[in-house]
């Protein structure tokens, strides 16, 4: 490009021509190449892309500035590929986190299942030793219901950790609410 005239408006938009002239001026003023990346639109066909542009001042044998050499390289595809690569890396990291979480949850669920087995086993022994009218039976029944609910939750965690498809079941809401209310009543202060 000529240092005074710049790029013709028949090729690029006025905004783009101003951008080119600005970088021409930076290269001329500094006396060394100017490198930049910009999203550019072309007036001739409306194409928009990411370009890496290098502007280098050109001098004659006497050292007088005679123009600016501009080289623009379309790096749109490279940029898009890099963006896709970063997105895929983020998805991979997320999948690895979920796999680690599943492994951790599975290990904890197995340990908790063993504890629940001991609780429910001892509960059954205690119920077998109590007379039918013993007042502790209602508390033991509540412990049993809560233990079975906890066992169901452990099974859900294990299903998550194994990435198995889960079965959807209709669940009556009233018994769950009653169980939760009884558990809260026993654990919360009276007021």
WOUR-V269391 format. One line per field, one symbol per residue. phi: phi as a letter, one per 40 degrees, with the letter a starting at -180 (. if undefined). psi: psi as a letter, one per 30 degrees, with the letter a starting at -180 (. if undefined). burial: + if it has 16 or more other ideal C-beta (glycine too) atoms within 10 Angstrom, else -. Layout:
# WOUR-V269391
phi->???
psi->???
burial->???
This chain:
# WOUR-V269391
phi->.ccccgcccccbccccccccccccccccccgbcbbabacbbbccbgcbacbcbbbbcbbcccgccbibcbbbbcbdccccccccccccccccdcccccccccccccccccccccccdccccccccccccccdccccccccccccccccccccccccccccccfcccccbcbccdccccccccccccbcccc
psi->kkfeeakkffelleeeeeeeeefeeeeeefglkkklkkkkkkeefgkklkkkkkkkkklafggkkfakkkkkkjgeeeeeeeeeeeeeeeeeeeeeeeeeeeeeeeeeeeeeeeeeeeeeeeeeeeeffklegkffeeeeeeeeeeeeeeeeeeeeeeeeffhlkkkkkkkkeeeeeeeeeeeeefflle.
burial->+-+--++----+---++-+++-++-+++-----+-----+--+-----+++-+-+-+---------++-+-------------------------------+--++--+--+---+--++------+---------------++-++--+---+--++-++------------------------------
